[in-house]
């Protein structure tokens, strides 16, 4: 099976996916197999998008994540940098 060359886009996409997956794992504690039921994630989606938290379905959750994936990855990278900077101070 031929392998595809690693491009900067492929590496960035993989990095974004890993960041997103790691954040999803941390933020959906107690709801890891059904993150769309997490009150915290529903609240975050509600405050960002205006969707009512109590009406968010699995389809809404994944649609939101897919359509906002670039903004979500950008935010998560920023949050990682801020976390790292805070740890360097202490």
NUPA-217630 format. One record per atom (N, C-alpha, C): atom name; residue number from 1; x, y, z; residue in three letters. Coordinates in nm, 4 decimals, always signed. Layout:
<rec "CA"; NUM; <X; Y; Z>; "ALA">
...
***
This chain:
<rec "N"; 1; <+0.0846; -0.1169; +0.0000>; "UNK">
<rec "CA"; 1; <+0.0000; +0.0000; +0.0000>; "UNK">
<rec "C"; 1; <+0.0895; +0.1236; +0.0000>; "UNK">
<rec "N"; 2; <+0.0708; +0.2134; -0.0967>; "UNK">
<rec "CA"; 2; <+0.1555; +0.3323; -0.1012>; "UNK">
<rec "C"; 2; <+0.1220; +0.4292; +0.0110>; "UNK">
<rec "N"; 3; <+0.2230; +0.4969; +0.0596>; "UNK">
<rec "CA"; 3; <+0.2004; +0.5974; +0.1638>; "UNK">
<rec "C"; 3; <+0.2021; +0.7352; +0.1006>; "UNK">
<rec "N"; 4; <+0.1228; +0.8223; +0.1542>; "UNK">
<rec "CA"; 4; <+0.1177; +0.9589; +0.1052>; "UNK">
<rec "C"; 4; <+0.2258; +1.0408; +0.1735>; "UNK">
<rec "N"; 5; <+0.2871; +1.1321; +0.1002>; "UNK">
<rec "CA"; 5; <+0.3888; +1.2158; +0.1659>; "UNK">
<rec "C"; 5; <+0.3236; +1.3052; +0.2700>; "UNK">
<rec "N"; 6; <+0.3959; +1.3299; +0.3771>; "UNK">
<rec "CA"; 6; <+0.3445; +1.4186; +0.4817>; "UNK">
<rec "C"; 6; <+0.3638; +1.5623; +0.4375>; "UNK">
<rec "N"; 7; <+0.2539; +1.6315; +0.4241>; "UNK">
<rec "CA"; 7; <+0.2592; +1.7724; +0.3893>; "UNK">
<rec "C"; 7; <+0.2309; +1.8535; +0.5146>; "UNK">
<rec "N"; 8; <+0.2602; +1.9818; +0.5089>; "UNK">
<rec "CA"; 8; <+0.2321; +2.0671; +0.6246>; "UNK">
<rec "C"; 8; <+0.0826; +2.0691; +0.6532>; "UNK">
<rec "N"; 9; <-0.0005; +2.0614; +0.5484>; "UNK">
<rec "CA"; 9; <-0.1452; +2.0592; +0.5685>; "UNK">
<rec "C"; 9; <-0.1883; +1.9307; +0.6399>; "UNK">
<rec "N"; 10; <-0.1288; +1.8178; +0.6004>; "UNK">
<rec "CA"; 10; <-0.1633; +1.6904; +0.6631>; "UNK">
<rec "C"; 10; <-0.1210; +1.6893; +0.8095>; "UNK">
<rec "N"; 11; <-0.0025; +1.7421; +0.8367>; "UNK">
<rec "CA"; 11; <+0.0461; +1.7472; +0.9748>; "UNK">
<rec "C"; 11; <-0.0416; +1.8396; +1.0574>; "UNK">
<rec "N"; 12; <-0.0759; +1.9553; +1.0017>; "UNK">
<rec "CA"; 12; <-0.1619; +2.0501; +1.0737>; "UNK">
<rec "C"; 12; <-0.2994; +1.9897; +1.0984>; "UNK">
<rec "N"; 13; <-0.3540; +1.9203; +0.9997>; "UNK">
<rec "CA"; 13; <-0.4853; +1.8585; +1.0170>; "UNK">
<rec "C"; 13; <-0.4795; +1.7512; +1.1247>; "UNK">
<rec "N"; 14; <-0.3745; +1.6690; +1.1243>; "UNK">
<rec "CA"; 14; <-0.3595; +1.5656; +1.2260>; "UNK">
<rec "C"; 14; <-0.3427; +1.6276; +1.3636>; "UNK">
<rec "N"; 15; <-0.2641; +1.7327; +1.3733>; "UNK">
<rec "CA"; 15; <-0.2432; +1.8016; +1.5001>; "UNK">
<rec "C"; 15; <-0.3744; +1.8587; +1.5512>; "UNK">
<rec "N"; 16; <-0.4518; +1.9208; +1.4622>; "UNK">
<rec "CA"; 16; <-0.5814; +1.9754; +1.5009>; "UNK">
<rec "C"; 16; <-0.6759; +1.8677; +1.5480>; "UNK">
<rec "N"; 17; <-0.6740; +1.7542; +1.4792>; "UNK">
<rec "CA"; 17; <-0.7599; +1.6431; +1.5183>; "UNK">
<rec "C"; 17; <-0.7209; +1.5921; +1.6557>; "UNK">
<rec "N"; 18; <-0.5911; +1.5791; +1.6806>; "UNK">
<rec "CA"; 18; <-0.5455; +1.5310; +1.8115>; "UNK">
<rec "C"; 18; <-0.5807; +1.6283; +1.9224>; "UNK">
<rec "N"; 19; <-0.5649; +1.7580; +1.8963>; "UNK">
<rec "CA"; 19; <-0.6011; +1.8589; +1.9953>; "UNK">
<rec "C"; 19; <-0.7502; +1.8507; +2.0256>; "UNK">
<rec "N"; 20; <-0.8313; +1.8413; +1.9198>; "UNK">
<rec "CA"; 20; <-0.9759; +1.8352; +1.9360>; "UNK">
<rec "C"; 20; <-1.0153; +1.7089; +2.0129>; "UNK">
<rec "N"; 21; <-0.9564; +1.5972; +1.9777>; "UNK">
<rec "CA"; 21; <-0.9887; +1.4717; +2.0455>; "UNK">
<rec "C"; 21; <-0.9483; +1.4758; +2.1925>; "UNK">
<rec "N"; 22; <-0.8308; +1.5305; +2.2207>; "UNK">
<rec "CA"; 22; <-0.7855; +1.5419; +2.3593>; "UNK">
<rec "C"; 22; <-0.8761; +1.6315; +2.4420>; "UNK">
<rec "N"; 23; <-0.9150; +1.7432; +2.3834>; "UNK">
<rec "CA"; 23; <-1.0049; +1.8347; +2.4550>; "UNK">
<rec "C"; 23; <-1.1404; +1.7694; +2.4773>; "UNK">
<rec "N"; 24; <-1.1912; +1.7015; +2.3756>; "UNK">
<rec "CA"; 24; <-1.3202; +1.6340; +2.3886>; "UNK">
<rec "C"; 24; <-1.3138; +1.5313; +2.5017>; "UNK">
<rec "N"; 25; <-1.2035; +1.4607; +2.5096>; "UNK">
<rec "CA"; 25; <-1.1874; +1.3590; +2.6139>; "UNK">
<rec "C"; 25; <-1.1898; +1.4225; +2.7531>; "UNK">
<rec "N"; 26; <-1.1155; +1.5332; +2.7683>; "UNK">
<rec "CA"; 26; <-1.1097; +1.6005; +2.8985>; "UNK">
<rec "C"; 26; <-1.2421; +1.6659; +2.9358>; "UNK">
<rec "N"; 27; <-1.3046; +1.7312; +2.8410>; "UNK">
<rec "CA"; 27; <-1.4236; +1.8105; +2.8707>; "UNK">
<rec "C"; 27; <-1.5518; +1.7285; +2.8811>; "UNK">
<rec "N"; 28; <-1.5492; +1.6067; +2.8319>; "UNK">
<rec "CA"; 28; <-1.6712; +1.5256; +2.8347>; "UNK">
<rec "C"; 28; <-1.6680; +1.4185; +2.9434>; "UNK">
<rec "N"; 29; <-1.5884; +1.4406; +3.0466>; "UNK">
<rec "CA"; 29; <-1.5774; +1.3434; +3.1552>; "UNK">
<rec "C"; 29; <-1.7163; +1.3050; +3.2060>; "UNK">
<rec "N"; 30; <-1.7397; +1.1758; +3.2137>; "UNK">
<rec "CA"; 30; <-1.8694; +1.1253; +3.2555>; "UNK">
<rec "C"; 30; <-1.9663; +1.1085; +3.1397>; "UNK">
<rec "N"; 31; <-1.9300; +1.1636; +3.0228>; "UNK">
<rec "CA"; 31; <-2.0163; +1.1567; +2.9041>; "UNK">
<rec "C"; 31; <-1.9335; +1.1208; +2.7806>; "UNK">
<rec "N"; 32; <-1.8255; +1.0476; +2.7999>; "UNK">
<rec "CA"; 32; <-1.7302; +1.0250; +2.6905>; "UNK">
<rec "C"; 32; <-1.7877; +0.9474; +2.5736>; "UNK">
<rec "N"; 33; <-1.8808; +0.8594; +2.5961>; "UNK">
<rec "CA"; 33; <-1.9398; +0.7837; +2.4858>; "UNK">
<rec "C"; 33; <-2.0574; +0.8578; +2.4234>; "UNK">
<rec "N"; 34; <-2.1014; +0.9657; +2.4868>; "UNK">
<rec "CA"; 34; <-2.2113; +1.0481; +2.4317>; "UNK">
<rec "C"; 34; <-2.1893; +1.1936; +2.4741>; "UNK">
<rec "N"; 35; <-2.0849; +1.2579; +2.4181>; "UNK">
<rec "CA"; 35; <-2.0488; +1.3934; +2.4617>; "UNK">
<rec "C"; 35; <-2.1590; +1.4971; +2.4394>; "UNK">
<rec "N"; 36; <-2.2496; +1.4712; +2.3491>; "UNK">
<rec "CA"; 36; <-2.3603; +1.5647; +2.3256>; "UNK">
<rec "C"; 36; <-2.4547; +1.5728; +2.4450>; "UNK">
<rec "N"; 37; <-2.4423; +1.4829; +2.5408>; "UNK">
<rec "CA"; 37; <-2.5249; +1.4880; +2.6618>; "UNK">
<rec "C"; 37; <-2.4567; +1.5621; +2.7772>; "UNK">
<rec "N"; 38; <-2.3321; +1.6002; +2.7593>; "UNK">
<rec "CA"; 38; <-2.2573; +1.6691; +2.8639>; "UNK">
<rec "C"; 38; <-2.3167; +1.8082; +2.8875>; "UNK">
<rec "N"; 39; <-2.3605; +1.8363; +3.0103>; "UNK">
<rec "CA"; 39; <-2.4144; +1.9697; +3.0385>; "UNK">
<rec "C"; 39; <-2.3137; +2.0802; +3.0105>; "UNK">
<rec "N"; 40; <-2.1866; +2.0541; +3.0399>; "UNK">
<rec "CA"; 40; <-2.0835; +2.1556; +3.0163>; "UNK">
<rec "C"; 40; <-2.0686; +2.1847; +2.8671>; "UNK">
<rec "N"; 41; <-2.0548; +2.0802; +2.7855>; "UNK">
<rec "CA"; 41; <-2.0385; +2.1022; +2.6420>; "UNK">
<rec "C"; 41; <-2.1638; +2.1634; +2.5807>; "UNK">
<rec "N"; 42; <-2.2800; +2.1214; +2.6273>; "UNK">
<rec "CA"; 42; <-2.4044; +2.1811; +2.5774>; "UNK">
<rec "C"; 42; <-2.4107; +2.3297; +2.6119>; "UNK">
<rec "N"; 43; <-2.3684; +2.3642; +2.7315>; "UNK">
<rec "CA"; 43; <-2.3665; +2.5043; +2.7723>; "UNK">
<rec "C"; 43; <-2.2696; +2.5848; +2.6862>; "UNK">
<rec "N"; 44; <-2.1513; +2.5274; +2.6591>; "UNK">
<rec "CA"; 44; <-2.0524; +2.5963; +2.5758>; "UNK">
<rec "C"; 44; <-2.1067; +2.6187; +2.4349>; "UNK">
<rec "N"; 45; <-2.1724; +2.5176; +2.3789>; "UNK">
<rec "CA"; 45; <-2.2307; +2.5323; +2.2454>; "UNK">
<rec "C"; 45; <-2.3406; +2.6378; +2.2472>; "UNK">
<rec "N"; 46; <-2.4208; +2.6360; +2.3523>; "UNK">
<rec "CA"; 46; <-2.5290; +2.7333; +2.3640>; "UNK">
<rec "C"; 46; <-2.4738; +2.8765; +2.3688>; "UNK">
<rec "N"; 47; <-2.3707; +2.8988; +2.4489>; "UNK">
<rec "CA"; 47; <-2.3179; +3.0347; +2.4615>; "UNK">
<rec "C"; 47; <-2.2465; +3.0800; +2.3345>; "UNK">
<rec "N"; 48; <-2.1908; +2.9869; +2.2586>; "UNK">
<rec "CA"; 48; <-2.1195; +3.0226; +2.1353>; "UNK">
<rec "C"; 48; <-2.2149; +3.0407; +2.0179>; "UNK">
<rec "N"; 49; <-2.3120; +2.9491; +2.0065>; "UNK">
<rec "CA"; 49; <-2.3941; +2.9458; +1.8855>; "UNK">
<rec "C"; 49; <-2.5361; +2.9977; +1.9029>; "UNK">
<rec "N"; 50; <-2.5850; +2.9977; +2.0262>; "UNK">
<rec "CA"; 50; <-2.7227; +3.0386; +2.0474>; "UNK">
<rec "C"; 50; <-2.8222; +2.9233; +2.0442>; "UNK">
<rec "N"; 51; <-2.7746; +2.8028; +2.0116>; "UNK">
<rec "CA"; 51; <-2.8635; +2.6859; +2.0187>; "UNK">
<rec "C"; 51; <-2.9031; +2.6646; +2.1647>; "UNK">
<rec "N"; 52; <-3.0253; +2.6290; +2.1896>; "UNK">
<rec "CA"; 52; <-3.0679; +2.6036; +2.3269>; "UNK">
<rec "C"; 52; <-3.0109; +2.4702; +2.3740>; "UNK">
<rec "N"; 53; <-2.9420; +2.4733; +2.4874>; "UNK">
<rec "CA"; 53; <-2.8713; +2.3560; +2.5390>; "UNK">
<rec "C"; 53; <-2.9634; +2.2356; +2.5548>; "UNK">
<rec "N"; 54; <-3.0831; +2.2577; +2.6047>; "UNK">
<rec "CA"; 54; <-3.1726; +2.1437; +2.6301>; "UNK">
<rec "C"; 54; <-3.2244; +2.0800; +2.5013>; "UNK">
<rec "N"; 55; <-3.2054; +2.1469; +2.3881>; "UNK">
<rec "CA"; 55; <-3.2535; +2.0925; +2.2603>; "UNK">
<rec "C"; 55; <-3.1417; +2.0342; +2.1738>; "UNK">
<rec "N"; 56; <-3.0176; +2.0387; +2.2205>; "UNK">
<rec "CA"; 56; <-2.9053; +1.9898; +2.1399>; "UNK">
<rec "C"; 56; <-2.9077; +1.8381; +2.1330>; "UNK">
<rec "N"; 57; <-2.9110; +1.7871; +2.0117>; "UNK">
<rec "CA"; 57; <-2.9103; +1.6432; +1.9868>; "UNK">
<rec "C"; 57; <-2.7700; +1.6007; +1.9431>; "UNK">
<rec "N"; 58; <-2.7505; +1.4708; +1.9267>; "UNK">
<rec "CA"; 58; <-2.6221; +1.4205; +1.8776>; "UNK">
<rec "C"; 58; <-2.5923; +1.4802; +1.7405>; "UNK">
<rec "N"; 59; <-2.6921; +1.4874; +1.6550>; "UNK">
<rec "CA"; 59; <-2.6729; +1.5441; +1.5218>; "UNK">
<rec "C"; 59; <-2.6328; +1.6918; +1.5305>; "UNK">
<rec "N"; 60; <-2.6986; +1.7678; +1.6175>; "UNK">
<rec "CA"; 60; <-2.6628; +1.9091; +1.6365>; "UNK">
<rec "C"; 60; <-2.5186; +1.9223; +1.6854>; "UNK">
<rec "N"; 61; <-2.4826; +1.8380; +1.7816>; "UNK">
<rec "CA"; 61; <-2.3489; +1.8423; +1.8400>; "UNK">
<rec "C"; 61; <-2.2418; +1.8200; +1.7337>; "UNK">
<rec "N"; 62; <-2.2547; +1.7103; +1.6574>; "UNK">
<rec "CA"; 62; <-2.1532; +1.6773; +1.5575>; "UNK">
<rec "C"; 62; <-2.1542; +1.7761; +1.4423>; "UNK">
<rec "N"; 63; <-2.2705; +1.8269; +1.4072>; "UNK">
<rec "CA"; 63; <-2.2795; +1.9282; +1.3027>; "UNK">
<rec "C"; 63; <-2.2079; +2.0563; +1.3466>; "UNK">
<rec "N"; 64; <-2.2314; +2.0973; +1.4703>; "UNK">
<rec "CA"; 64; <-2.1632; +2.2147; +1.5256>; "UNK">
<rec "C"; 64; <-2.0123; +2.1931; +1.5250>; "UNK">
<rec "N"; 65; <-1.9677; +2.0781; +1.5726>; "UNK">
<rec "CA"; 65; <-1.8240; +2.0497; +1.5794>; "UNK">
<rec "C"; 65; <-1.7618; +2.0507; +1.4396>; "UNK">
<rec "N"; 66; <-1.8316; +1.9931; +1.3427>; "UNK">
<rec "CA"; 66; <-1.7772; +1.9862; +1.2069>; "UNK">
<rec "C"; 66; <-1.7729; +2.1249; +1.1427>; "UNK">
<rec "N"; 67; <-1.8802; +2.1989; +1.1520>; "UNK">
<rec "CA"; 67; <-1.8875; +2.3294; +1.0863>; "UNK">
<rec "C"; 67; <-1.7986; +2.4345; +1.1528>; "UNK">
<rec "N"; 68; <-1.7656; +2.4151; +1.2778>; "UNK">
<rec "CA"; 68; <-1.6828; +2.5115; +1.3515>; "UNK">
<rec "C"; 68; <-1.5453; +2.4557; +1.3853>; "UNK">
<rec "N"; 69; <-1.5044; +2.3510; +1.3172>; "UNK">
<rec "CA"; 69; <-1.3806; +2.2809; +1.3527>; "UNK">
<rec "C"; 69; <-1.2583; +2.3711; +1.3486>; "UNK">
<rec "N"; 70; <-1.2475; +2.4609; +1.2524>; "UNK">
<rec "CA"; 70; <-1.1293; +2.5477; +1.2460>; "UNK">
<rec "C"; 70; <-1.1246; +2.6423; +1.3652>; "UNK">
<rec "N"; 71; <-1.2381; +2.7016; +1.3973>; "UNK">
<rec "CA"; 71; <-1.2424; +2.7930; +1.5115>; "UNK">
<rec "C"; 71; <-1.2169; +2.7180; +1.6421>; "UNK">
<rec "N"; 72; <-1.2706; +2.5964; +1.6519>; "UNK">
<rec "CA"; 72; <-1.2502; +2.5167; +1.7727>; "UNK">
<rec "C"; 72; <-1.1039; +2.4796; +1.7905>; "UNK">
<rec "N"; 73; <-1.0386; +2.4376; +1.6829>; "UNK">
<rec "CA"; 73; <-0.8969; +2.4016; +1.6918>; "UNK">
<rec "C"; 73; <-0.8138; +2.5250; +1.7246>; "UNK">
<rec "N"; 74; <-0.8452; +2.6384; +1.6623>; "UNK">
<rec "CA"; 74; <-0.7725; +2.7611; +1.6925>; "UNK">
<rec "C"; 74; <-0.7872; +2.7981; +1.8403>; "UNK">
<rec "N"; 75; <-0.9089; +2.7886; +1.8919>; "UNK">
<rec "CA"; 75; <-0.9323; +2.8176; +2.0339>; "UNK">
<rec "C"; 75; <-0.8556; +2.7201; +2.1230>; "UNK">
<rec "N"; 76; <-0.8591; +2.5912; +2.0903>; "UNK">
<rec "CA"; 76; <-0.7919; +2.4915; +2.1733>; "UNK">
<rec "C"; 76; <-0.6408; +2.5094; +2.1714>; "UNK">
<rec "N"; 77; <-0.5856; +2.5486; +2.0571>; "UNK">
<rec "CA"; 77; <-0.4414; +2.5768; +2.0515>; "UNK">
<rec "C"; 77; <-0.4076; +2.6968; +2.1398>; "UNK">
<rec "N"; 78; <-0.4912; +2.7995; +2.1345>; "UNK">
<rec "CA"; 78; <-0.4710; +2.9170; +2.2192>; "UNK">
<rec "C"; 78; <-0.4779; +2.8766; +2.3672>; "UNK">
<rec "N"; 79; <-0.5778; +2.7963; +2.4024>; "UNK">
<rec "CA"; 79; <-0.5938; +2.7526; +2.5414>; "UNK">
<rec "C"; 79; <-0.4721; +2.6724; +2.5867>; "UNK">
<rec "N"; 80; <-0.4179; +2.5880; +2.4989>; "UNK">
<rec "CA"; 80; <-0.2967; +2.5122; +2.5326>; "UNK">
<rec "C"; 80; <-0.1785; +2.6059; +2.5574>; "UNK">
<rec "N"; 81; <-0.1654; +2.7090; +2.4733>; "UNK">
<rec "CA"; 81; <-0.0553; +2.8053; +2.4928>; "UNK">
<rec "C"; 81; <-0.0714; +2.8795; +2.6251>; "UNK">
<rec "N"; 82; <-0.1931; +2.9187; +2.6568>; "UNK">
<rec "CA"; 82; <-0.2168; +2.9903; +2.7823>; "UNK">
<rec "C"; 82; <-0.1894; +2.8994; +2.9019>; "UNK">
<rec "N"; 83; <-0.2282; +2.7731; +2.8910>; "UNK">
<rec "CA"; 83; <-0.2023; +2.6767; +2.9976>; "UNK">
<rec "C"; 83; <-0.0526; +2.6564; +3.0164>; "UNK">
<rec "N"; 84; <+0.0197; +2.6441; +2.9065>; "UNK">
<rec "CA"; 84; <+0.1650; +2.6257; +2.9142>; "UNK">
<rec "C"; 84; <+0.2318; +2.7493; +2.9739>; "UNK">
<rec "N"; 85; <+0.1859; +2.8683; +2.9343>; "UNK">
<rec "CA"; 85; <+0.2430; +2.9916; +2.9892>; "UNK">
<rec "C"; 85; <+0.2161; +3.0021; +3.1394>; "UNK">
<rec "N"; 86; <+0.0989; +2.9622; +3.1830>; "UNK">
<rec "CA"; 86; <+0.0671; +2.9648; +3.3259>; "UNK">
<rec "C"; 86; <+0.1515; +2.8679; +3.4042>; "UNK">
<rec "N"; 87; <+0.1804; +2.7532; +3.3462>; "UNK">
<rec "CA"; 87; <+0.2637; +2.6547; +3.4153>; "UNK">
<rec "C"; 87; <+0.4080; +2.6997; +3.4247>; "UNK">
<rec "N"; 88; <+0.4546; +2.7779; +3.3279>; "UNK">
<rec "CA"; 88; <+0.5935; +2.8278; +3.3315>; "UNK">
<rec "C"; 88; <+0.6117; +2.9299; +3.4429>; "UNK">
<rec "N"; 89; <+0.5066; +3.0028; +3.4754>; "UNK">
<rec "CA"; 89; <+0.5161; +3.1049; +3.5809>; "UNK">
<rec "C"; 89; <+0.5242; +3.0439; +3.7187>; "UNK">
<rec "N"; 90; <+0.4692; +2.9251; +3.7350>; "UNK">
<rec "CA"; 90; <+0.4650; +2.8630; +3.8682>; "UNK">
<rec "C"; 90; <+0.5743; +2.7664; +3.8860>; "UNK">
***
